[in-house]
Amino acid sequence: MILAIETATDIAGAALLDGDTLRAGFFFGARRDVCQRLLPDIKAMLARTGAGVEALAAVAVGRGPGSFTGIRIGVAAAKGLALARELPLFGISTLAACAYPARGAGGLACALIPAYGDELYAGIFRADQELTPLEERVFPALELMAHLSRLGQPVTFAPVHPRLRALLPLHDLAVGHRFLPHEPTWHLASWVGCLARARLAAGEVGEGMGLAPVYLRPSQAEMQAQRPAT
């Protein structure tokens, strides 16, 4: 079984996968209580299923981008669990996990996470069964539309909240596109687990304790510190 953790977005949670079966999972609105809730909720989930930590084959975690604090909490928790049981540890792109439902759609898949202001964390993938990554960058919304237009392939956007969809300048997108339906209770951690399962099945050993978060941009505090004094 694989324990998967995702805390990089505004929905934090974890999932327990047994082969192709989602055994259990939980999620909650990620605010200031992620640090307090995450590990106790994982222990409660394992207890509900009757699966002890000794039944785990690997731990997976969303490595970002997204919430700086959330990513740090999730990665630290995953490292602690993996280290305690000497389990393989896999770091999974949060954007790749967001794009998981677009596998096999053809053309391109684009996953979006709000960054700062009008900027977006964007992951662009070939929408094949492997969800082949092309690039992950921070884009202003208008620049992203121009970039996708230049790539010249139809785009399947991964599920996003309708509020985010409404902010996209889609009239400037010059290729065909569609949005996968947004589900209020979608469980991102399970898609982290699915991507880790494929890597484990392929014989990969994961990043282990060398796993590092991926932020894609400086924190707000770092950007403010870099500004010249006035």
Summary of the structure (lengths in Angstrom):
residues: 230
radius of gyration: 17.8
end to end distance: 55.3
largest distance: 59.9
contacts: 747
relative contact order: 0.18
helix: 39%
strand: 27%
